[in-house]
Amino acid sequence: MKTRSTLFIHATVITVDAQQTIWLDGAVLVNADRIVAIDKSSELLGKIPSDVEIVDLSGRIILPGLINTHAHLGQSLLRGLAEDVSLHSWLCDKIWPLEANYEGEDGYVAARLTIAEMLRSGTTCFLEAMLTHGSGVDNVVRAVEEMGIRGCLAKLVKVETTSLLVDARDKDVSSMSIESALAAHNRYHESCGGRIRVWMAAGTPRGSGEASYKAIGDACAEHNISLTMHCAEAPADLGIYRDSYKCSPVEFCERTNLIGGEGETRKTVLAHMVNLDLEKDVPILQRHQRQGQTSKNNHERDDAPSVSVAHNPSCNCKIASGIAPVPELLDAGINVSLGTDGGPCANTYDMIQEMRMAALIQKGTRKNASLMEAERLIQMATIDGARALGLEKEVGSLEVGKKADFIVLDPSGLQCCPFDPDQILEGGVDPLTTVVYSCTGADVKTVLVDGQIVVDGGKLVVADERQIKEAARKVIRRIREKSGVGKSKPQRKYL
C-alpha cells in the first residue's frame, strides 16, 4: 500500500525548533503521520516525486499545533452559566451542582463540543484537568477517538469532603477512587494509536486529609502515572496551606509525593499557581526541572521537567483569583505552559486568545512592556506544553521526524494588516507578533493531527458541527432544569 505524502508550500513556517527557525516561503513535507522535510519551497518542489499532493499556502502561516495543558472538556456545556461570581460561589452554587446532574452520554456531548472548538481554533493536544465520574471516561475517550485530537485524560481521584466547600459531586465519590483511575489507565492508556494518555487528577486540598493526597502520589509513583492538580488558585488557598498543613503549596505537593523524584519519568502539571509562597516554592520547582541548563530557549535543557506550571490567565482574571507570578517562574527556569480552563470561567477554549491575555496582564499590571515577548508566548503554547505532558519528542515543534501536528493561519484579514510575508526582511511586521496580538482562533484554516486533516478551509471535517451544537443545547436544558441552577434571571427587561 502506497504511503500518502503531501507538500505544503509557500508559507511562513514558524518551527519553534531549537534555533527558533522561521522559514520564509517555506515548505513542509508530510509522509503519513510524520514530518519528513522542512525547507524553502523551491528546494522541496525540485525534489519530490510527481505523485506527491501539493497544497499552496501562499500568504499563510504554519505553526505547531497548540497544546492546551489545562482544559475541562465537560464544562463547555456550562458556558455563560456562572457569571460575575467569586470562585467559592462559582464552584459550590453553580458548577458542581450542574456537573452532579450529568448522566448517560452528557459527557460525550460536552467533550465533542469542546474538542470541536479546540480543533477549530488550533489546539491539537490537550490535558483534561479533572475528568469527573459524571462526564465519564468512556464518553471522553469515544469523543477523542472519533474526532482525531491528541489528549491526556486526567481522571479525578476525589478525597473526602471538608467543611470548607460542599461538593454536590460527592454523591459519586465511590466511583472516583484510586482504583477506578488505575482501571481507566489500564484500559485506555496509549489507545487510539497512541493519541490518548491517561493521567490522574487531584483537587485543591482545602482542609482535606493529607494522607489521602499521599495515597494518590504513591499510586502515581508505583504505576508511573502522571498527575495534574489545581494548586494555589484562590486567594485564600495560601493561608489554608499554611494553617492546615503548615507548609507552602509546593511543599505540600513534594511532601505528598505528588511530584516525582529523580529517576522517575512521570509528569506533574500544577495548574493556576496564582497564590504562591515564592521564597519557598520556586526553589522546589527549580529542583524538579531535571537540573537541565535553562536559557531563553527551553530546547537547551538537558532533560524535560518532572513538574510544570499550567498558566490560565483568562480564568484567573475572570474569577478574580489573581495573576500568577509567571515572570518570576520563567526567570527561575520553571517550565510554564498555557491552558484555557473551562467554558464557564474563560468562556472560550481559544489558545491564541490565551497567549494574548497572558502577555497583556503581565505588561499592564507590572508596567513593563518588555515582559512576555511574543516568541515566549508561542513557546508556552507549543513546545513548553509538550514538555509539560512528556510529549516533546513527538509534538510541540515542527522538526523532521516529529508528528505532523500543525495548524495553518490566514493573516490576510483587516485585523492583521499590514502584515506581509514579503516585507518581513525589510523591517515589516513580525509574524510572531501577528500571531499573538492580531490573530484569534477564527483565523485558523487548516489543522492536522497525526498527518490527518481535521479542519479544512476553517471547517471541521471530522464531525458535523451543526449536530454537535444542537445536541449540546438539548442536553444543557435538561441539566439546568434538574439542577435548579439558573432558574432566576437577572432583573433585565426581556421582550
N, C-alpha and C positions, 0 to 999 in steps of 0.2 A: 504494500500500500504506500503510495507516494506521500511524503510529508509536505504539509501545506506551508508555504513561505509567502510573506508579504513584506514589501519595502515601502516604508513611509518616508516621503521625500519633501524637500524644500521647506522645512520647518526650523524654527528656533528651538534647539534641543537643550533644555536645562537638565543636566545629568545628575547633579548633586553627588558626583563622584569625589574621590579623594582630592582631586585638584580643582574642584568646583568648575569643571569644564562646561562651557556653553558653546554649542556648535551653531554657527550662523549658516543658513542654507544647509542644515544638517539632515541626515537620514538615519533611520533605524530599521535594521533588517530583522524580522521575526521569523523564526522557524518553529512551528508547533507552539510550545509554551515558553520558549526561551528567546532572549535577545542574542543574536549571533554576530552582529556587526553594528557599529556606530561610526559614522564618518561624514565627510562632505557628500552632498547628494551627487555631485559629478563623479566622485570616486566610486561610489557603490553602483551607480547606474551603469558604469562601464564594466562591471564585473559580474553582474547577476545573470543567471540563465533566463531564457526568454519566457519560461512558464511561471516566473515569479509575478504575483499580483503587485501592481504599483498603485499607491494611494498618494495623490498630490495634496500636500498640506500647506501650500503657499500662504504666507502671512500668518500662520498659526504657531502656537507654542506647544511643544511636547514637554511634559513634566512627569516625574514618577507618580504613581498612584498615591493619593493622600491616605494617611494612616491615622485613624481616629482611635486614640487609646483610652477613651472613657465615654462610652455611649450606652444608653439604656434602650434596648430595642423595643421593649414592651410599652414604653411611655409615649410613643408618637401619637397614640390614641388620645392621650390626655392633654394635648397641646391646647393652651388657652384656658384651661380649667382650674388653674391655681395662680391667679394673677395678684400682684401687689400685696403679698403676704411674706412674713419672715419665714425662715427655714422650719422652725418648730411647728407653726400652724400649717405650713405648706405640706409637711410630711404627715402630721397626725390627723389633720382635719380634711385634707384633700387627697393627696397621692396614695397613701397607704389604704384608706377606705375604698378608693376606686380600684386599686390593684387587688385588694382582697376579694373582689367580685368578678375577677376574670374566671372564665370557665371554658371547657371544651377547646375549641380552636381559636379562641380570642388572641392568644399569644402568637399564633401563626399569622393571623390577620395583621396584628400590630407589627410583627417582625418584617412582613412583606412591605408594609408601608414605610418603615424606617429604612430598610435596605434599598427600596426604590429611590427614596430621597437621597440616600448616601451615594448610590451609584450615579444618579443624575447630576450630583454636584461634585463628583470627582473622587470620592472615597472608595478605595479598592480593598481595604483591610481595616478591621475594627477589633476592639476589645469590648465585649459586652460586660459591663461593670458589675452587674448584680442580677443574674438570671434567677428569677423567683419561681417558686413552685406554680404559681398561677399562670405565668407565661408558658411554662413547660419546656423542658429541654427538647423533647421530640418535636414540638412545634417549631422551635427556632432552627433546629438542625434541618428540618424539612424546607424551611424558607431559604436558608443559606444554600442548600443543595440545589434547589430549583433555580435560584437567581444568580448563581455563579460567583458570588463575592467570597472573599477570604476572611475568616473570622476566628477569634479566640473567644470562647464562651465560658465565662466565669460563673459557675453555679453557686448561688448563695448558700452558705452554711450559717444558719441562724442560731444565735446563742440566746440564753434566757432573757426574758423581758425584764426591764428595770422600771422603777417608778418614775424615771425622768421622762420617758417617752412611751406612749401607748401605741402599739403597732397592731393594727387590725389584721395584718397578715399572719399573726401568731397562731391563728386557728389552724394553719397548715405547718406548724413548726416541726412536727414529726417527719414531714417529708423534705425538710431542709437540713438534713443531718450530714455529718462527715461521710457516713456510709452511702448515702444517696449520691453524694458528689463523686465518690470513688466509683460507684456503679456507672455513672454517666461518663466518667473518664475512660473506664474500661470498654464501654460500648462505642463511644464516638470519637475519641482522641485520634487525630490524623486520618479521619474518614474524609469522604468526598474528595478523593485524590490528594489528600494532604492539606486541603483548604481549611479544615476545621481542627482547631486545637481546643482542648477542654482544660479550663483552669478552675480554681476555687475563688470564692469571693467572701469577704468578711465585712460586716457593717462597722460603723463607728462605735468604739467601746465607751458608751456614755454611762458608766457605772456598772456595766455587766462584769461578771466574774472573770478575772484574769486567766484562770485555769482553762476556761473554755477557749480562749484565744490561743493559749499554748497548745491545746489539743489540735487545733486547726493547723498551726505552724508545724507541729511534729508530724502530722499526717502528710502535709505537703512535702516535708523533708524525706520522709520514709518512702513515698511513692514518686518522688521527683515531679511534683505538680506545681506549676506556677500559681501565683496568687495576686489578687488585687484587693485593695481596701480603701474605703473612704477614710481619710485621715486629716484631722485638724481643719475641718471645713468651716464650722460655725465659730463665731466669736467666743462663745462660752466653752468651746472644746478644750482650749489650752488649760483653762482653770480646772476642768474635770480631770484631765490627765494628772495635773499637779496634786489635786486634792484627793482623788480617788485611788490613784496608782503611784503617787509620789515619784513621778518621773515626767519627762518630756514626751511628746508624741512619738518621735522616732526611737527614743529609748524604750518605750513600750513595745514597739514593733520588733526591735532587736531582742529584747528580753523574752518575748513570747515565741521566738523562732519564726516569726512571720517573714523575716528577711533571711535569705540563705547565706551560709558561711562559705569559707574558702573551700574550693573543690567541688562545690555544688553547681549545677547548671540551671536550676530552677530560677525563675524571674519573679520579682515583686514590683508591682506598679502601685504606688501610693498616690491616690487621687486627691486633688484640691490643694492640700498642704498650704493653706492660707494663713493659719494662725499658729506659727511655729515658735519654738524657743531656738532662735538661730544659733546662739552660742553653744548649745548642747547638740542640736540636731544636725547642723551642717557637718561637723567632723565625723559623725557616724555615717552619714550618707557618703562622704568622701571615701571612707574606708571600704565601702561596698561598690566602688567604681572599678574594682579589679586591679587597682594600683596602676592602671594604664596612664601613660602620659597624655595630658589633655592640652588642647590648643583651641584656637578659634574654630578649627575644623575637627569635628569629633571622629573623623575617619582615622586619625592618627593615634587613637587609643590602641593599646596592645590587645585588649580584650573587651568584650561588651560588659556593661554594668550588670550587677545582680539586682540592683534596685534603681528604679527611675521614678520621676515625678510626672504625673499627668496633670497638666495645667488646663483649667476650664474657665477662661476669663469671662465669657458671656454669662454663664450660670452664676459665677461668684458675684458678679456685679448685680445681676437682676434680683437675686435673693438676698442681697446685702450681706453676704458673708465676709466681704473684704476683697483685697487684692493680694495675690500671692507674691512673695518676695523673689520673683523669678530672676532679676538681675543678680542678686546675691547667690542664688543657687547656681546660675550659669558661671559666674566668676569663680566659684569654688570647684568647677568641673563636674557638677552634677548633671546627669542626663535628664533633660526636661523635654517631654513630648506634649502634644496638644490633644484635647478632647472637646467634644461639643456638649457632653452630658445628655440630658433628655429633652423631649419635646415640651414639657410643661415648665422648664426652667431656663431654657435658652431659646426655645421656640423654633429653632432650625437645627438640622444636622449638617450645615454647610461649613466645611472646614476652611474654605477660603475666607469667609467672613470671620471665622475664629482667628485666623492668622492676623487679620487687620485689627481686631479687637485687642489681641494680646500685645500688639505693638503700641496702640494708641493709649491704653490705660497706663502703661508704664511711663511713656513720654510725658503724658499730661500730668499725672499725679506727682511725678518727681521733677517736673520742669527741666527735663533733659532730653532734647530732641535727638541726641546721638544714640540713645538706648535702642535696643531691639531692631537691628538693621534687617532689611527685607531678606537678605541671604540667610540670616539666622532663623527667621520665622519659617522659611521654606524647609530648612533642615529639620526644625522641630516637627513639622507636619509630615515629614517623609522619613529620612534615614534615622533620626532620633526616635521616632515612633517604632521603626523596625527594630532598633536596638533594644528598646523597652520590652518588646514582645519576643526577643530572641530570634528574629527573622531577618537580621541584617545581611546574612549571606545569600538570601533569596530575593528580597524586595527592599524598597526604600531608596534606591538609586538606579539610574539607567547605566548598566555596565554589561559587557559581554559575558554571557553565562548565567546572568540572573533571569528570574522570571519576567515574562513580558506583561508586567502590570504597569500600565501608564495611561495618562489622560492627555487629551488634546483640547486646548483652549483657543477660542476665537476672540482675539483682542481688537476686532475691527469696529466695535461699537463706539458710539459717541463718548461713553464714559472712559474709554481708553485712548482716544485720540489726543495728541498727535503721535502715539506710538507707531513706529515704522521700523521693521526689522532692517531695512536697507540703510537707515540712518544711525544705527547703534554705534558703529565705529567712528562716526563723525561727531560724536557727542550728543546723540539723540537720546530719547527716553530709554531707561534701563528696563529690560524685560522682567527682572526680579521685582522691581518697584511696581511695574504694571500688574503683575500677578497679585501681589499682596494688597495694594491700595486701590486698584481700579477695577479688578475683576470680582465676580461673585460666582457661585456655583452655576448660575444661569448661563455663564459663558462656556461651560464645558460642553463640547460637541461630540467627543468620542471617548469611550472608556474601554480598556482591555484588561481582563484579568485572566492569568494563565494563557495568554495569547488569544483568548476568545473575546470578540467584540460584544459587549453587553449594553453599551449605549452607542448609538449611531445617529449622526445628524441631530443630536440633542434629544433623541427619543430612546426610551427604554425598549430594548429588543428581546429581553428575556421574560417579560411578563406584560400583561395588559394593565396599563396604568389606570384606566377608567374603572376596571373591575376592582382593583386594589382600593381605590378611593371610595367606591360605593360600599364595599364590604366594611371598611373602617367606619363610615358614617352610621351604618346599621348597627354594628357591634357596640359602639360607644353610647348610643342612645339607650340600649338595654343596661349597660354597666352603670350609667348615670342614674337611671331610674331605680335600679336595685340598691345602689349605694346611698342614694339620697343626697349626694354631693351636687351642688349647683342648682338646686331647686329654686332658691330665692335669687332673683335677678337684681342687679343694682337699680337704684332709683333713676331710671332714664325713661325718656318718652319713646316708646316703640309704636309705630303706626302700622 
